[in-house]
Amino acid sequence: MIGEKDPVSSATTVTPVRAPALSTERRERLFYLVAALTMIAGVTLGFHMFYLHGLNDAGLPVTRQSAPLVYIHGGLMTCWMLFLLVQCGLIVVGNRRLHMRLGNAAIAFYAVIVPVGIIAALLQIHYADPQSFPPFGPYRFLTLPLMEIVSFAFFIGAGFLYRRKPALHRALMTMGTLSVAQAGIGRIGVVRVAIFNASHAAFFPTFWGSTIAVGLLLWLLKLAMTRRVDRYFTAAFGLFIASGLLSSYVSTTAWWLHAAHWMTRS
C-alpha cells in the first residue's frame, strides 16, 4: 500500500506548483499586450491633429522646410508602435519563432529610426520661431525630443542585447517604446494644460508628467495582473523618470543653450 501511494502523492504535489507558474506567465504576456495598446491609444490622442489633418498639436501646419522629414519620422514611429503590438500579440498566441524572426529584422528598422529622430528634432528647432514653445523657448524644449530618442536608443538597444532573457527583454522594449510614445502622450492637450497650470509652468511635470502617470498606471496594472513586483520593469521605469529629470535640469544650464544654438545652427 505504501508503494502504491507514493506516485499518487508525488503527482499531487507537482500539479499545484506548476499551474500557478503557467498562469502567471500568461498574465505577464497579456500585460505587455495591454501596455502596447495603452501606448498606442495615448499616441493617437496626442497626435490626432497630425494623423487626421497633418497639423501640429497647436493646429498649425507643419513647418514647410522640415515637413518631409517630420512625416517620415512620424510614419516610422507609428510603424514601430504597431510593430510592438504585433510582437506582443505573437507571444500571447505562442508564435515565438515568428516573434524572433521579426525581432531580428527590427534591428535594421531601429538603425533608421534613431538618426531620423535626431535630425527631425534638430530641424524642428532650426526652423522654429525664437518665441515658440512659450514660456520655455525652443532651445529648452529641444532637450525633450532628444532625450526621447536617446532613451529609445538605449532601452531598445539593450532590449536587443538581452533578447534571450524574456523578462528583462520585455521590460526594456516596453520602456523604450514608452520613451517615444511620450511625444504623443505629452501632447494630450487637456492633460498637459492642467499639469502646466497645477505645476505653475514647471518644465518637468508639464512635459513628462502625463507619460510618467501612464507608466505608473502600467506598473500598478502589472502588479495587479501578475501579483508580484517586477524588478526589471521597476528599474527600467526608474531610469525613464531619471532621464526626464536629467533633461529638465540640463535644459536650464547655460552650456546647453550654447550647445543647442550650435547644433541647430540657428
ZIURCOR-V467756 format. One record per pair of residues at least 4 apart in sequence whose ideal C-beta (glycine too) atoms are under 6 Angstrom apart, sorted by the first residue. I is the first residue (numbers start at 0). J is the second residue. D is the distance in whole Angstrom. If there is no record, write none. Layout:
i = {I & I}
j = {J & J}
d = {D & D}
This chain:
i = {4 & 23 & 26 & 26 & 27 & 28 & 28 & 30 & 30 & 31 & 31 & 32 & 32 & 34 & 34 & 35 & 35 & 35 & 38 & 39 & 41 & 41 & 42 & 42 & 42 & 44 & 45 & 45 & 45 & 45 & 46 & 46 & 47 & 48 & 48 & 54 & 55 & 55 & 56 & 61 & 61 & 62 & 64 & 65 & 65 & 65 & 65 & 68 & 69 & 72 & 72 & 72 & 75 & 76 & 83 & 86 & 89 & 89 & 89 & 90 & 109 & 112 & 113 & 116 & 117 & 120 & 120 & 121 & 121 & 124 & 124 & 124 & 125 & 125 & 127 & 127 & 131 & 132 & 132 & 132 & 134 & 135 & 135 & 135 & 138 & 138 & 139 & 141 & 141 & 142 & 142 & 142 & 142 & 143 & 146 & 146 & 146 & 147 & 147 & 147 & 147 & 150 & 150 & 151 & 151 & 151 & 151 & 152 & 154 & 154 & 154 & 155 & 157 & 158 & 158 & 158 & 161 & 161 & 162 & 164 & 166 & 167 & 170 & 170 & 170 & 171 & 174 & 174 & 176 & 177 & 180 & 181 & 181 & 184 & 184 & 184 & 185 & 185 & 185 & 190 & 194 & 194 & 194 & 194 & 195 & 195 & 198 & 202 & 203 & 203 & 204 & 207 & 207 & 211 & 214 & 218 & 221 & 221 & 249 & 255}
j = {8 & 225 & 224 & 225 & 225 & 90 & 91 & 221 & 224 & 87 & 169 & 87 & 91 & 173 & 217 & 83 & 84 & 87 & 180 & 80 & 183 & 184 & 46 & 180 & 183 & 187 & 183 & 184 & 186 & 187 & 50 & 183 & 51 & 52 & 54 & 58 & 59 & 61 & 186 & 66 & 69 & 126 & 126 & 69 & 122 & 123 & 126 & 119 & 119 & 115 & 116 & 119 & 112 & 179 & 176 & 98 & 94 & 97 & 98 & 98 & 155 & 116 & 152 & 148 & 148 & 144 & 145 & 262 & 263 & 137 & 141 & 263 & 263 & 265 & 131 & 137 & 137 & 136 & 137 & 140 & 200 & 139 & 140 & 202 & 256 & 259 & 250 & 145 & 259 & 146 & 246 & 249 & 250 & 206 & 150 & 242 & 246 & 178 & 179 & 181 & 182 & 178 & 242 & 155 & 175 & 178 & 179 & 156 & 171 & 174 & 175 & 175 & 171 & 168 & 171 & 172 & 167 & 168 & 168 & 168 & 231 & 231 & 231 & 232 & 235 & 235 & 235 & 239 & 180 & 214 & 184 & 185 & 210 & 209 & 210 & 213 & 206 & 209 & 210 & 209 & 198 & 204 & 205 & 208 & 200 & 205 & 204 & 247 & 207 & 247 & 208 & 211 & 243 & 240 & 236 & 236 & 225 & 229 & 255 & 259}
d = {6 & 6 & 5 & 5 & 6 & 5 & 5 & 5 & 5 & 5 & 5 & 4 & 5 & 5 & 5 & 5 & 4 & 5 & 4 & 5 & 6 & 4 & 6 & 5 & 3 & 5 & 3 & 6 & 4 & 5 & 6 & 5 & 6 & 6 & 5 & 5 & 5 & 6 & 4 & 5 & 5 & 5 & 5 & 5 & 4 & 6 & 5 & 5 & 6 & 5 & 6 & 4 & 5 & 6 & 5 & 6 & 5 & 6 & 4 & 6 & 6 & 6 & 5 & 4 & 6 & 4 & 5 & 6 & 5 & 5 & 5 & 5 & 4 & 5 & 5 & 4 & 5 & 6 & 5 & 4 & 6 & 4 & 5 & 6 & 5 & 4 & 4 & 6 & 5 & 6 & 4 & 6 & 4 & 5 & 6 & 6 & 4 & 5 & 5 & 6 & 6 & 4 & 5 & 6 & 5 & 5 & 5 & 6 & 5 & 5 & 3 & 4 & 5 & 5 & 4 & 4 & 5 & 5 & 5 & 6 & 6 & 5 & 4 & 4 & 5 & 6 & 4 & 5 & 6 & 6 & 6 & 5 & 4 & 5 & 5 & 6 & 5 & 6 & 6 & 5 & 6 & 5 & 6 & 5 & 6 & 5 & 4 & 5 & 5 & 4 & 4 & 6 & 4 & 6 & 5 & 6 & 6 & 6 & 5 & 6}
